Amino acid sequence: MYTTSIAIQILPDVSDIKKVCEIVDQVIAYIESTGCHYEVGPFETVVEGEFDTLMQIIKRCTEITIEAGAPAVKAYVKINHNPSGVLTINEKIDKYREKE
């Protein structure tokens, strides 16, 4: 059971679209390395876990972007936190995947 889910969109302040994609790929690789359950979407990545862990992930995603060469970063974050548990990614979208 997850207590928290976040949706995070990282937008490096870089004009070269190839560089933007390279930086975002680094961020996604980091998210994967955390061991948290996640799903990449076309606009944002959803990550599930414990609140404190996910807050650290948000922080690290912005740091990675700067370390990769972006002079600035915009991070758009949605947070769903419920100590009793939140609906998981799979609970939310599995019924739509079955249609594919």
C-alpha positions in Angstrom: 0.0 0.0 0.0 1.3 3.4 -1.0 0.6 6.4 1.1 1.5 8.9 -1.5 1.6 9.4 -5.3 3.2 12.2 -7.2 3.0 13.4 -10.8 6.1 15.3 -11.7 6.9 17.1 -15.0 10.4 18.4 -15.4 11.0 21.2 -17.9 14.7 22.1 -18.3 15.2 25.7 -19.4 17.0 24.7 -22.6 16.0 25.6 -26.1 17.5 22.6 -27.9 14.8 19.9 -27.9 17.4 17.1 -28.2 19.1 18.4 -25.0 15.7 18.6 -23.2 15.1 15.0 -24.1 18.5 13.9 -22.9 18.0 15.7 -19.5 14.5 14.2 -19.1 15.9 10.8 -19.8 18.5 11.2 -17.1 15.7 12.2 -14.6 13.6 9.2 -15.6 16.7 6.9 -15.2 17.1 8.3 -11.7 13.5 7.7 -10.8 13.9 4.1 -12.1 17.0 3.7 -9.9 15.0 4.6 -6.7 13.0 1.3 -6.9 9.7 3.1 -6.5 6.8 2.1 -8.7 6.5 4.6 -11.5 4.9 5.1 -14.9 6.1 7.5 -17.6 3.4 9.4 -19.5 3.6 11.9 -22.4 3.6 14.9 -20.1 4.6 13.7 -16.6 5.8 10.7 -14.7 3.8 9.3 -11.8 5.7 7.8 -8.9 4.2 5.9 -5.9 5.8 5.5 -2.4 6.1 7.0 1.0 5.8 10.8 1.4 9.4 11.6 2.5 10.9 9.4 -0.2 8.9 11.1 -2.9 9.8 14.6 -1.6 13.5 13.6 -1.9 12.9 12.3 -5.4 11.3 15.7 -6.4 14.3 17.5 -5.0 16.8 15.2 -6.7 15.0 15.5 -10.1 15.6 19.2 -10.1 19.2 18.9 -9.0 19.9 16.4 -11.8 18.5 18.8 -14.4 20.9 21.6 -13.3 23.8 19.2 -13.1 23.0 18.1 -16.6 23.5 21.6 -17.9 20.2 23.4 -17.7 20.6 26.9 -16.3 17.1 26.6 -14.7 14.3 24.1 -14.3 10.6 24.2 -13.9 9.1 21.3 -12.0 5.4 20.9 -12.0 4.3 18.5 -9.2 0.9 17.1 -8.1 0.8 15.3 -4.8 -1.8 12.9 -3.5 -1.1 11.9 0.1 -3.3 9.8 2.4 -1.9 7.9 5.4 -4.6 5.2 4.8 -3.4 4.6 1.3 -4.0 6.0 -2.2 -5.3 4.5 -5.4 -2.4 3.0 -7.2 -1.4 3.6 -10.8 -2.7 0.2 -11.7 -6.0 0.6 -10.0 -6.5 3.9 -11.8 -5.6 2.8 -15.4 -5.6 -1.0 -15.8 -9.2 -1.0 -17.0 -8.2 1.3 -19.8 -5.2 -0.9 -20.8 -7.4 -3.9 -21.3 -9.0 -2.0 -24.2 -5.8 -1.9 -26.2 
